[in-house]
Amino acid sequence: KTTLLNHILNNRRDLKVAVLVNEFGDINIDSQLLVSMDEDMVELSNGCICCTINDGLVDAVYRVLEREDRVDYMVIETTGVADPLPIILTFLGTELRDFTRLDSIITLVDAETFTPEHFESEAALKQITCADVTILNKTDLASPQKVKELEAYIGTVKVGARILHSQHGKVSLPLILDVGYNNPEAYADLVQEEIEQSQQDHTHDASRSEYDHHDHKEHSHHAHEHHHHHSDHLDNDGFVSISFESDRPFDVRKFETFLQDQLPQEIFRGKGILWFTESDLRNVFQLSGPRFDLQAEEWRTSPKNQLVFIGRNLNADTLRQQLTNCLA
């Protein structure tokens, strides 16, 4: 997704694009991975996007809309374990619908490592069913047969799915920007429910000014149940995000050994900025499934190690100890 965002920012022609980034994890690494856009990029740091999106996202969108320098297009990157529905409802079920037009929901699929078993995850299933466009990325690393089977399978989950192929996140931008694919009518009932729920929350809040702490928790949960039940999949799916930071460099051989021999199979995504004793450059690290990639570039800040791993049922203490053991 970050690669696709970079592609959009670098090839946007005359469109003024604002990017809203929010990745699942303690460290805002995505902002460092993006090509520097400075004021053109609004970054959220409010944690997992599907749990806290209503407050954080709306504020960020207004910050973009209120700037003197108007933007043409806004791209919101969610975490790989987010349910798109609360985001859709944020634009269709709040006053934002008067200022913005939801253009399309885009889902990226790793063609090399994706299997039908991934649909056991509620999040993955919803991302495909909500998608207006599904991009099969890394098609160069998958066999033509695998790509064909994947397309057929996605077609059973989402009838009439629009599927594009890409390598290194490179897609012709007219196929994904300003396409007008999203159909608000498809969400009309949910939007109405969201609006009614929101009004009910406000009157309910006003009528009860005093209650003890325990009641408050119960009341809040009831009032916002509609917003939050969409994100239960995070607990159900067992996803965890583990971050690691150090002001000491890694030993490159120790880190290679960790990746080859010790990395838990349950980790499906990793990324970060790496500092090695053997190099004067910073290394942008991306891990997806069994494959990892390092790209060296000049440091823009003082050197340090920052890593985030996302996976299922991971042991944070063990993983952090293994990474500590890699330090020089």
N, C-alpha and C positions, 0 to 999 in steps of 0.2 A: 504493500500500500504506500509506503514511504517513497519507493522508487517511482510509482505512478504519480504521486504528488510532485516529486521533483520534475518529472516529465511534463506535467501540466504547467508548472511554474516556469520552466525553461522554454516552453513552446507555445505559450498562450497567445501569440500574435498580438492583437491590440486589446485583448480583454484584460481589464484590471481584476485580478483575482485575489481574494482574501482566503487564507487557509486557516481553519480552526483545527488544532491538533489536540488530541487527548488520548494518550495510550495507557493501557492498564499497567500500572507499576508505579513505584515511588519516585522514580527519577525521570525528569522530563528529557529523556534522551532524544526523542523524536525532533525536538526543536534544533538540536545540534546536528542531526543527520540531514535536515532539510537544507537546501541551498539557501544561503542567508537572504532573507527578504526584509529583515528589520521591521519597519513600521507596517509593512503590508501583511505581516503575520500576527494574528491574535492567538495566543497560546493559553489553553486552559490548564489549570493544575489542580482540579477538584476531585482527583481520584478516578475511580472506575466510572466510565461515562454513563452506563445504563442505570446506575443507582442515583447519581446526583445531577443528572443532566438538566432537569427542568430549571433549577436556579442558575447553574453555571452557564449553560448553553445560551439561554435567553439573554443574560447579561452580556455575554461575549458578542452575540449577534447585534445587539443594540450598540455596543461599542464600535462595531464596524459601520453600522448604518448611520451613526451620528457623526462620523468623521466628515470633514469638509471635502476631502478627496473621495468622491463616490466610487464604489466598486461596481463592477458589472456582474460578478459571479462570486459565489462563496462555496468553498469546498470544505466539508466537515469530515475529518477522518475519525472514525470510531475505533474502539479496540476490537481485536479479532474475536472477542467473546461477548460482543454486545448484541442485544436484541434491537433491530432497527425501529420497531414499532413506536417506542416512546419518543424517538427523535422525529419520526413522521408526524406524530400527534402534536409535538411541540410547534411545528410549523403550520399544521392544518387546524389545530384546536385552540390556538391562542391568538392574540391580536397580531401576531407576526404574519398571519395570512393576509393582512391588509398591506403589508410592506414587501413581502417576498412571494416568489412563486417556486414551489418545490418542483425541481426539474426532473431529477431521476435519482433512484437508489442504485448504486453500483456495488456489486459483490465480486471480490477477487477470489479465485480458486487456484490453488497450487496443483497444476495438472500432473506433476510428477508424483507427488506423495498422497494426493487425495484418493480415498476409497469410499465405497458406500457406507462403511462402518462409521465414518465421520457423522453421518446423519443420525447416529444414536445420540448425538449432542443436540439438544433443543435449539441452542444458539445457531449452530450451523444450518439446521433445517429452516429456521426463520429467516436467516440471511439469504437463502436461496429463494424461498417463497415470496419474500418482500422485494426481491431485486427486480428493477426494471431492465437492467443490463447485467449479465454475468460474464466476467472476463476470465477465461482460462489462461493463466499465465504459465510461463516455463514450458510451453508446448514443445520447445526444442529439446527438452530433457525427457519427454514422455514419448512412447511409441505411438504411431498413428492409430493403432488399434485401441490403445488405452484412452486416447483423446476421444475416439468415436464412442467407446463404451461410456465414458464419463458424460458426454453430451446426451446420450440416450437416457442415462440414469437421471440427469438433471431434468430432462424432459418429462420424466414420470413424476417428479416432485413438483415441478412447475410447468404446467401445460403451456406450450407456446413461448417458452423462455427465449429471450434474445441473447445469443451467446457469441462472444467475440474471442479471438485467439490473440495472445501477445507473448512476446519474449522480452525479458528485462523490463516489463511494465510499459512497453512502448505501444500505444494504441493511437490510431488517428483521432485527434481531438474532436473533429466534427461528429464523430460517432458517439461521443459521450458527453460533450458540453452543449448546452442550449438545445437539447433534443426534444424536450416537452413530453417525455414518455410517461411521467407520473400522472395517474388518474385519481384526483381527490375523491371522486364519487365512490371509489372502491373502499374508502375509509369513512364514508359519511356516518354510518351508525356509530362507529367507535369515536369519531370526533364529537358527535352529539352527546355521547355518554361522558366523554372527557369534560365537555363544557358544563354539563349538569352537575357532574361530580365536583368540579371546581367551585361552582356557585354554592353548592351544598356545604362544601368545606368552609367557605367564608361565613355563611350565616351560622353554621354550627359553631365556628370559632367565636363569633361575636356574642353568642348567647351564653357562652360559658367562660367567664373571665377568671374564675377561681376554682382550681382543683389541685389535689396533691400531685406529687411527682409521679406516683405510680399510675394514677388516672391519666395523667398527661401522656405517658408513653402509650397506654392502651388507646386513648383517643386519637393520638397522632397516627398510630398504625391503622386504625379504622378509616380515618379521614383520607389517608393517602394510599390506601390499599390498592386502588386502581392503578396508581402510578408505579407501585413497586412490585406488583405480582408479575409484571413482565420480566423482571430481572432475577426471579428465583432460580433461573437456570444456572446462575453462577455457582450457587451452592450445590444444586443437584448434579451439575457436571463435574464438581470437584476441582475446578480451575483454581490455581494459585499463582501469584506473581511474587517472585523473590528477587530482591535487588541487592547489589553488592557494590560498595565503594571503598577505595583505598588510595591514600596518598603515596603508596609505595608501588614501584613497578613490578610487573610479572616477569618471571624467567620464561622465555619463549618455549624452551623444551618442556618445562614442567606443565605449562598451559596446554601444549600439544598433547602431552600424555593424558592430561585430564579429559580433553575432548575425545580422544580416541578410546581410552580405556575406562574412564570413570563416569562419563556423562550419563545420567539416568535416562532410560528409554522413554520415560514419561514426559520428558521435556520436548515440546514441539516447536518452541520459538525462543530465540535468544537474540539480544542485540546490545550494543554498547560501544563505548569508546575505550580502547585498550592502550596501555602504556607498557612497553617492553624495555628492559635494560639494554637490549641489543639494538634499539632503534631510536633515532632522534625525532621520528615522526609519530603522529597519533594514528592509530589504526581503527577504522570504523568496522565493527564486527557485526555480522548478520548470520544468524543460524536459523534454518528452516528445515524441520525434519532432520534427516541425516546429513544435510549439506550445509557447509558454512563458507563464508566469504570474508576476506579481509581487504580493506582498501586503505592505503597509506596516504596521508595528506599532512600539511603543516598544522601545528598546534595553533588554535585561536585563543586558548586559555592556558593557564599553568597546567602542566601534565598531571593527570590522575586517572585511576581506573574507575569506570562506571559501567555496571552491567545489570541487565534485567533478564531473568528467565521466566517463561510462562509454561506451565504444564499442569499435569493432573496429579493430585495427591503426593506432592513433593515434600521432602523433609528439609526445611529451611536451614536448620542448624548444621546438618551434614553437608549440604551444598556449600554453605558459606565457609565451613571448615576446609572443604576441598579446595575452594578458591584461595583461601588464606595460605594454604600449603603451596600454592603456585607462586606466591610472592618471592621476589629475589631476596 
